Amino acid sequence: MRIKLINPNTTQRMTAAMGQCARAVVASGTEVVAVSPTMGPPSIEGYYDEALATPGLLAEVEAGEREGFDGYVIACFGDPGLYAARELARGPVIGIAEAAMHAASVLAPGFSVVTTLSRTKAMAWHLAERYGMTRFCRNVRAIDVAVLELDEPGSAARRAIVEECRRALDEDGADAIVLGCAGMTSLCAQVEDALGVPVVDGVTAAVKWVEALVSLRLVTGKRGDFARPLTKRYDGEFARFSPTAAASVTETPPPVRPLRYG
């Protein structure tokens, strides 16, 4: 099994850290390839960043289809381009916010999200509503530390995350924590040890979910909204993203194992 973990920003050190964490939890026969697009923002901290990260992300999914990957993880807590990626991919595509919130909802009656910047809190609430998680999500909190500062030497990010998580447990009535940034992945175990409650990192939750779905031979349904994009010619700089009829028939390699539908 081959899973492509796509960090939609272009910061390679963050991508490498995510890949290391993901490989630590998958089965021995599962290969995780962690990549970043060659185009886009170095971090995603708002709707503008998210929009401009999406073309590079989709290019990585399209390339993954040619390369024969079985499934994909979108490793940004905004889950940018998730539904568009499902149009391109035969195998399962999971976003890390989607995975983390669902995992937390079965581990505790309520969870709080702890993210980086306050300006992204509304984005997390929108995702909770999209995924039907508002009944479980007690609050969305921010430590107001920029994404690229999370792994800097001497950064106070870990202490700030733990302190905000403690406030969430004490003030929100939360019994679990969802880490609201892929850059927090490598800190998850330390935060959980400090708190003594379930702390869910979306990167590892998503890669295990993809692994499970592929093991069950489940693929993305292609009858309706997640069918291949309609064939048309795009203009200007986006001409190279133009969907073609040939892509839907010939670019997807034959699966290694039998597929049930799609």
Secondary structure, DSSP 8 states (H G I E B T S, - for coil): -EEEEE-SSS-HHHHHHHHHHHHTTS-TT-EEEEE--SSS-SS--SHHHHHHHHHHHHHHHHHHHHHT-SEEEE-STT-TTHHHHHHH-SS-EEEHHHHHHHHHHHHSS-EEEEES-GGGHHHHHHHHHHTT-TTTEEEEEE----GGGTTSTT--HHHHHHHHHHHHHHHS--SEEEE--GGGGGGHHHHHHHH-S-EEEHHHHHHHHHHHHHHTT-----SSTTS--------GGGGGG---HHIIIIIS---SS--S--
